Amino acid sequence: MSGMPQRVRAHALFSGALHRVGCAVMTLREMSACYRAAAQPIRARLRELRIEMKTEHDPERMFWLKRRTAVLTEMLRQMNELAELTEHYYERGYYRNEKYRL
């Protein structure tokens, strides 16, 4: 995967995360639950990284911890947004995030 562009790599990792939590063909509401389930390991890893950052003294290691935290935070934010969107997609009056509109 190292030769893939970052956006493609992220999509492949994200698809794999959904598949690992048992998500296949489903309704949008069911997909929402899968997004939430896939977010749990990311949330746990972020907690671990933040704890590790509190005791880290090596500047290079700290750089990589911060970088990894930033990437995982973005992934978690997107998963949460997509979980919200897919859960309420067909509800009347639901305001959809402009980012996910055509």
GROMACS elastic network, one bead per residue, 0.5 to 0.9 nm:
[ bonds ]
;  ai    aj funct       b0    kb
    1     4     6  0.55003   500
    1     5     6  0.87025   500
    1     8     6  0.89687   500
    1     9     6  0.64592   500
    1    12     6  0.87998   500
    2     5     6  0.80517   500
    2     6     6  0.86362   500
    2     9     6  0.78813   500
    3     6     6  0.89304   500
    3     9     6  0.88944   500
    4     7     6  0.81506   500
    4     8     6  0.62266   500
    4     9     6  0.59251   500
    5     8     6  0.54516   500
    5     9     6  0.62451   500
    5    10     6  0.87345   500
    6    10     6  0.60622   500
    6    11     6  0.85860   500
    7    10     6  0.51761   500
    7    11     6  0.62747   500
    7    12     6  0.87114   500
    8    11     6  0.50914   500
    8    12     6  0.61863   500
    8    13     6  0.86475   500
    9    12     6  0.51072   500
    9    13     6  0.62031   500
    9    14     6  0.85499   500
   10    13     6  0.51063   500
   10    14     6  0.60236   500
   10    15     6  0.85346   500
   10    75     6  0.85333   500
   11    14     6  0.50089   500
   11    15     6  0.60084   500
   11    16     6  0.84394   500
   12    15     6  0.51781   500
   12    16     6  0.61503   500
   12    17     6  0.86573   500
   13    16     6  0.50698   500
   13    17     6  0.62342   500
   13    18     6  0.88530   500
   14    17     6  0.50076   500
   14    18     6  0.64431   500
   14    19     6  0.87027   500
   14    38     6  0.84741   500
   14    75     6  0.83131   500
   15    18     6  0.52234   500
   15    19     6  0.62364   500
   15    20     6  0.86871   500
   16    19     6  0.50063   500
   16    20     6  0.60964   500
   16    21     6  0.88374   500
   17    20     6  0.51870   500
   17    21     6  0.66510   500
   17    35     6  0.89271   500
   17    38     6  0.58438   500
   17    39     6  0.86618   500
   18    21     6  0.55103   500
   18    22     6  0.68821   500
   18    23     6  0.56319   500
   18    24     6  0.80289   500
   18    31     6  0.89691   500
   18    34     6  0.63549   500
   18    35     6  0.68714   500
   18    37     6  0.81395   500
   18    38     6  0.57887   500
   19    22     6  0.53212   500
   19    23     6  0.51438   500
   19    24     6  0.66208   500
   19    34     6  0.89099   500
   19    38     6  0.88916   500
   20    23     6  0.73273   500
   20    38     6  0.81457   500
   21    34     6  0.69780   500
   21    37     6  0.68258   500
   21    38     6  0.64179   500
   22    34     6  0.78785   500
   23    26     6  0.76277   500
   23    30     6  0.84998   500
   23    31     6  0.73190   500
   23    34     6  0.60783   500
   24    31     6  0.85629   500
   25    31     6  0.85606   500
   26    29     6  0.80874   500
   26    30     6  0.59065   500
   26    31     6  0.62766   500
   27    30     6  0.51791   500
   27    31     6  0.61351   500
   27    32     6  0.86920   500
   27    86     6  0.87737   500
   28    32     6  0.62306   500
   28    33     6  0.89410   500
   28    83     6  0.89688   500
   28    85     6  0.87621   500
   28    86     6  0.50017   500
   28    87     6  0.63912   500
   28    88     6  0.85298   500
   28    89     6  0.75539   500
   28    90     6  0.89526   500
   29    32     6  0.50769   500
   29    33     6  0.68304   500
   29    34     6  0.89947   500
   29    83     6  0.84303   500
   29    86     6  0.57827   500
   29    88     6  0.74771   500
   29    89     6  0.82782   500
   30    33     6  0.52975   500
   30    34     6  0.65756   500
   30    35     6  0.89151   500
   30    86     6  0.83346   500
   30    87     6  0.77942   500
   31    35     6  0.62581   500
   31    36     6  0.86786   500
   31    83     6  0.73653   500
   31    86     6  0.67025   500
   31    87     6  0.77500   500
   32    35     6  0.51133   500
   32    36     6  0.63452   500
   32    37     6  0.86783   500
   32    80     6  0.88896   500
   32    82     6  0.71521   500
   32    84     6  0.68489   500
   32    85     6  0.77858   500
   32    86     6  0.52761   500
   32    87     6  0.52208   500
   32    88     6  0.89310   500
   33    36     6  0.50779   500
   33    37     6  0.61495   500
   33    38     6  0.85906   500
   33    83     6  0.69391   500
   33    87     6  0.79615   500
   34    38     6  0.59975   500
   34    39     6  0.84711   500
   34    83     6  0.79307   500
   35    38     6  0.51200   500
   35    39     6  0.61828   500
   35    79     6  0.57638   500
   35    80     6  0.71876   500
   35    82     6  0.71440   500
   35    83     6  0.53476   500
   36    39     6  0.51209   500
   36    40     6  0.67680   500
   36    79     6  0.71040   500
   36    80     6  0.68335   500
   36    83     6  0.62046   500
   37    40     6  0.55043   500
   37    41     6  0.80110   500
   38    41     6  0.65186   500
   38    42     6  0.74476   500
   38    79     6  0.79822   500
   39    42     6  0.52505   500
   39    43     6  0.61344   500
   39    44     6  0.87220   500
   39    75     6  0.84227   500
   39    76     6  0.60191   500
   39    79     6  0.64412   500
   39    80     6  0.75252   500
   40    43     6  0.50732   500
   40    44     6  0.62383   500
   40    45     6  0.86672   500
   40    76     6  0.88821   500
   41    44     6  0.50079   500
   41    45     6  0.60957   500
   41    46     6  0.85670   500
   42    45     6  0.50671   500
   42    46     6  0.61309   500
   42    47     6  0.86612   500
   42    72     6  0.66035   500
   42    73     6  0.82106   500
   42    75     6  0.81291   500
   42    76     6  0.66358   500
   43    46     6  0.51827   500
   43    47     6  0.64192   500
   43    48     6  0.88770   500
   43    72     6  0.83279   500
   43    73     6  0.83449   500
   43    76     6  0.71835   500
   44    47     6  0.51636   500
   44    48     6  0.64449   500
   44    49     6  0.88164   500
   45    48     6  0.50100   500
   45    49     6  0.61732   500
   45    50     6  0.86053   500
   45    69     6  0.87629   500
   45    72     6  0.83852   500
   46    49     6  0.50594   500
   46    50     6  0.61152   500
   46    51     6  0.85965   500
   46    68     6  0.87348   500
   46    69     6  0.62345   500
   46    72     6  0.69819   500
   46    73     6  0.74681   500
   47    50     6  0.52262   500
   47    51     6  0.62891   500
   47    52     6  0.86552   500
   48    51     6  0.52130   500
   48    52     6  0.61798   500
   48    53     6  0.86526   500
   49    53     6  0.60821   500
   49    54     6  0.88140   500
   49    65     6  0.65798   500
   49    66     6  0.83705   500
   49    68     6  0.82743   500
   49    69     6  0.68057   500
   50    53     6  0.50225   500
   50    54     6  0.65592   500
   50    65     6  0.82280   500
   50    66     6  0.86420   500
   50    69     6  0.77589   500
   51    54     6  0.53958   500
   51    55     6  0.72282   500
   52    55     6  0.56515   500
   52    56     6  0.62340   500
   52    65     6  0.81463   500
   53    56     6  0.51215   500
   53    57     6  0.83857   500
   53    61     6  0.88898   500
   53    62     6  0.64920   500
   53    65     6  0.67409   500
   53    66     6  0.78547   500
   54    57     6  0.86189   500
   56    59     6  0.80258   500
   56    61     6  0.73822   500
   56    62     6  0.63351   500
   57    60     6  0.89199   500
   57    61     6  0.79489   500
   57    62     6  0.71873   500
   58    61     6  0.53438   500
   58    62     6  0.60763   500
   58    63     6  0.86585   500
   59    63     6  0.61204   500
   59    64     6  0.88083   500
   60    63     6  0.50542   500
   60    64     6  0.65238   500
   60    65     6  0.87234   500
   61    64     6  0.52287   500
   61    65     6  0.61717   500
   61    66     6  0.86460   500
   62    66     6  0.61024   500
   62    67     6  0.84838   500
   63    66     6  0.52525   500
   63    67     6  0.61559   500
   63    68     6  0.86624   500
   64    68     6  0.60155   500
   64    69     6  0.83776   500
   65    68     6  0.51895   500
   65    69     6  0.60432   500
   65    70     6  0.85977   500
   66    69     6  0.50068   500
   66    70     6  0.61374   500
   66    71     6  0.87274   500
   67    70     6  0.51413   500
   67    71     6  0.63817   500
   67    72     6  0.87271   500
   68    71     6  0.51975   500
   68    72     6  0.61577   500
   68    73     6  0.84314   500
   69    72     6  0.52049   500
   69    73     6  0.59041   500
   69    74     6  0.85760   500
   70    73     6  0.50883   500
   70    74     6  0.62808   500
   70    75     6  0.87220   500
   71    74     6  0.52594   500
   71    75     6  0.63353   500
   71    76     6  0.87096   500
   72    76     6  0.60510   500
   72    77     6  0.85118   500
   73    76     6  0.50820   500
   73    77     6  0.61196   500
   73    78     6  0.86573   500
   74    77     6  0.50689   500
   74    78     6  0.62421   500
   74    79     6  0.86082   500
   75    78     6  0.52123   500
   75    79     6  0.61606   500
   75    80     6  0.86427   500
   76    79     6  0.50454   500
   76    80     6  0.61341   500
   76    81     6  0.85868   500
   77    80     6  0.51811   500
   77    81     6  0.62058   500
   77    82     6  0.86302   500
   78    81     6  0.50359   500
   78    82     6  0.60512   500
   78    83     6  0.84339   500
   79    82     6  0.51234   500
   79    83     6  0.59782   500
   79    84     6  0.85464   500
   80    83     6  0.50587   500
   80    84     6  0.62117   500
   80    85     6  0.85888   500
   81    84     6  0.51791   500
   81    85     6  0.61288   500
   81    86     6  0.86516   500
   81    97     6  0.79822   500
   82    86     6  0.59491   500
   82    87     6  0.82732   500
   82   100     6  0.84490   500
   83    86     6  0.53566   500
   83    87     6  0.59863   500
   83    88     6  0.86992   500
   84    87     6  0.52107   500
   84    88     6  0.63671   500
   84    89     6  0.81954   500
   85    88     6  0.55312   500
   85    89     6  0.54385   500
   85    94     6  0.88924   500
   85    95     6  0.89191   500
   85    96     6  0.65947   500
   85    97     6  0.76898   500
   85   100     6  0.83852   500
   86    89     6  0.51178   500
   86    90     6  0.83311   500
   87    90     6  0.82297   500
   87    91     6  0.88445   500
   88    91     6  0.54042   500
   88    92     6  0.86923   500
   88    94     6  0.66903   500
   88    96     6  0.87605   500
   89    92     6  0.84385   500
   89    94     6  0.72042   500
   89    95     6  0.89755   500
   89    96     6  0.77145   500
   90    94     6  0.79045   500
   91    94     6  0.56893   500
   92    95     6  0.88104   500
   95    98     6  0.87719   500
   96    99     6  0.83533   500
   96   100     6  0.72419   500
   96   101     6  0.73090   500
   97   100     6  0.57548   500
   97   101     6  0.70368   500
   98   101     6  0.52943   500
   98   102     6  0.83784   500
   99   102     6  0.83986   500
